[in-house]
Amino acid sequence: MNMQTTQSAQTIQTTQTTLDEIAAQATSGDIVFSTHAEIALGVQKRLEDPDCTMEQLGKLISADPLLAARTLSVANSVAFNPGGRAITDLKAAVSRLGFSALRALTASVIVRQMAATPLSPEQKALSATLWEHTANVAALARVIAKHVTRQPPDTAFMAGIVHEIGNFYLITQAGTHPGLLKSDLASWHEDGEARVGRAILGALEIPPSIMDALETLWSGYLALPPTSLGDTLLLADEVSPVESPLATLMGMSREGMPAEIELLVDEETLSHILAESADEVSSLTNALKH
């Protein structure tokens, strides 16, 4: 074995060790959430209380300006306000969205805060693109669930919001592991992302149906025709106009929507359905991004 091959093998082994350490840290429960995320977690817990009222939720949400702004923005998006009647009252926004969509929104604050953690220019750029990808996938998943796979749209929306949480965590750890994002990340794609994702989503008490959908995503197998929540997520990921920057780093970039998933759904094609829903997707994506 020559010196170059030996060095390459050592580099791969070092990367594998680092990725194992990152996954082990997350699995151990050693995860610190920001203040905004902690408030969002509190709201999520109250959403599980059958006695919690819309008014109580409105007061809880108003305690966090970020969550309050996101709630109003999404409530006024085309997806939830097709009639164009804008509202400025949090209680009305909570009522319009309903508990399922609010669960997704609180999850978006948690993930967004994780995306804001990195400090280096490289990490910030990766996080910004990954969040843009996430917002697109979440909005597309909601549309695809409603028109194609007939899954609960708000559940698909939440699955889209959390589907990259493992990769956000990887980016946050890159600051303490120089060169990590420029190394061979094949093992991360193979099982590291799933290990970290399970750990963080377990801490967030994500519903089993969404966990099952993410397992389908991590396995990477899209059934045709798509029917399940996992298929919904994979399809949204495939047709998103913004790719995950981690996929690019791993050499898994794609170009355009694969021809084999141009589906016929109730005498309409997938591309036609997405074109008809473009305003809804754009409005919801923008509400999530800001």
C-alpha positions, 0 to 999 in steps of 0.5 A: 500500500503506497503512502497516498493510499494509506493517508486516504484510508486514515482520513476516511477512518478519522471522518468515520470516527468523528461522525460516530462521535457526533451521532453518539452525542446526539443519541445520548440526549446531549442536545441543547436547544435555544430559548426560542426552541424551548418556548416552542417545545412548551407550546408543543406540549400544551398542544397535547393537552385536550383542555388547552384552549385557543386563547391559552395557545395565543398567549403562549405563542405571543411570549415568543416574537419569532413564533408569533410572527411565524404563526401570523405569516403562515396563517395569512399565506395562500395555503391557509388563507385562499380568500385573502382575508388577512388577520393580525390577531394571534387567537384568530391565527391559531383558530385558522391554522388548527392544532396540527398546523401549529405543531408543524410551526413550532417544529419549524421554529426549533429547526430554524433555531438549529439552522441559526446556530452556526457562526462561520460563513461556510456554515451559515451559507449551508444552513441558509440553503438547507432551510430554503430546501426544507421550506420548499419540501414542506410546502410541496409535501402539503400540496402532494399530500392533498392532491396526490397521495391523499395523506393528511396535509398538515402531517406531511407539512410537519414531516417536511419541516423536520426531514433535514434535522439530522443534517442541520445538526451535522452543520452545527457540529462542523465548527468543532470539527474543522474540515468535516464538511469537506471530507467523505460523508458517505457513512453519514448518508448511509446511517449517520443522518438517520441515527442523529435524526431519530435521537433529536426527533425522539427528544421532540416527541415527533408522532410515530407516523412522521417517524415512519415517513422519515425512515422511508426517506432515509431508506431512499426508496420511492414507491410508484405510484406514491401512496404513503406519507413516506412517499409524499416526503420523498416525492416532495424532496425529489421535485423541490427546486432547491436541493439539499446542499448536503446532497451536493457535498455527498455527490448526490446532486440531481438535475430537474424532476426525474422523468419516471416520476411524472405521474398521472393523478386523476387525469392530471399530471404531477407537473400540472398539479404543481403548476396549479399549486404554485402560488400556494407553495410559493406563499407558504415557502416564503412564510416559512423562510422569514 
